[in-house]
Amino acid sequence: MKKYGDLQHELEENGLYEIDSKIKSILFGLGFDEEDLNKRCNEFSGGWVMRIHLAKLLLASPEILLLDEPTNHLDLEARNWLEDFIRSYMGAVILVSHDRFFLDATVNRVGELFASDFKVYKGNYSKFERLRQEYIDNIYKSAKEYDEKVEKHTKFIEKFRYKATKASQVQSRIKMLDKIEKPIIPPKKKRITFEFPNSKESGLKVIEVKDFAKQYDEKIVFMDVDFTIERGQRIAVCGKNGCGKTTLLKCLSDVVDHDMGEIEFGYNVKKNYYAQEPTELLSLENTLYDELYQNANFTQGENLRNLLGAFLFSNDDIYKKVKVLSGGERARLALAKMLLVPSNLLIMDEPTNHLDLESKDILLDALKKYRGTIIFVSHDRYFVENLANRVFNFHDGEMQVFNGSYKDFLKKVEY
């Protein structure tokens, strides 16, 4: 009986009787529903399978939690839940992420691998950016001081090298030169630079949708959707994965047909579409140059090399085939293609996917300067908060319209 009691105590200590509630808590937090719990794993799509792997890892509660891009495939609600989970996690967490808001909310140290060196900074990502800039500024300051000292000693040595009365001083300066440590200057990062070209201004009403509906086989994606979009609005389309965000954007872009309802575009609307997976809009067998050339008009042809260079494709890169590019490179190429088509309506599905933090910031700046209308889906909260002035939110099969920023939207909703 004592052994039995000891085993019972050990099982309790290891949380055996709490395991069911813990499993549900993690799965629900990551966006699964009650009806999903009894499904087989092979019934889920790739993105949901990645969530299952993440759930298993979180449930294991290791002393050191290693997470590589944990927010990939997560919608905003699931990301917000994961932020809270990591903040309250009792063990150590080491993660890689290109989500600025997520990093600011979860980390208290940032390690950067740059120029063959690894340096750790205390604080969240925003503080890291400040400290890193101070560090780089100090390096350049030290480099300038080094150059001034070297120049001063070198002039003295050259001037008095052959003067016997100065021989000991010359030798002293030579030794001083040998002892001065030259600071290692990190190479400057190349930056993407671009702006979205604007076409002639559209009318005030850009899109009007009435009784909009779409279904695949027996599954109704959305029904009875009504909204009007006006010139200059920047609309974030939000909701859980699978609720119809991408389908809505594809319908608005004429990539897929809607089943019911009306869609009317306003006067002089010129739209440009960015797909969730850039490969959808790229010909894999083309070279980078040919991919742009086939979309360019006569006057743009001579500037294609410069355009590719602005997106960090240089020299022989332009003769690479699209199929050998990484996800980030394909995303940059798809963005470059958009710059060949002046527009006043951008429809963008997950434009920050595959982009690093610096590229996301440059894209955000370019979109802020854009004078037209923007409809976009993004699971990057920093990006959404800094761009959207209106929110379309899918919830329980309905689309809710909120005027204001994403922060305003969060204050109004209670799920």
ABEGO torsion letter per residue (X at the ends): XAAAAAAAAAAAAAGAAAAAAAAAAAAAAAGBBAAAAABBAAABBAAAAAAAAAAAAAAAGBABBBBBGAABGBBAAAAAAAAAAAAABABBBBBBBABAAAAAAABABBBBBBGGBBBBBBEBAAAAAAAAAAAAAAAAAAAAAAAAAAAAAAAAAAAAAABAAAAAAAAAAAAAAAABBBBBBBBBBBBBBBBBBBBBBBBABABBBBGBBBBBEABBABBGBBBBBBBGBBBBBBEBBGAGAAAAAAAAAGABBBABEBBBBBBGBBBBBBBABAAAABBAABBAAAAAAAABBAAAAAAAAAAAAAAGBBEAAAABBAAABBAAAAAAAAAAAAAABBBABBBBBGAABGBBAAAAAAAAAAAAABABBBBBBBABAAAAAAABABBBBBBGGBBBBBBEBAAAAAAABBX
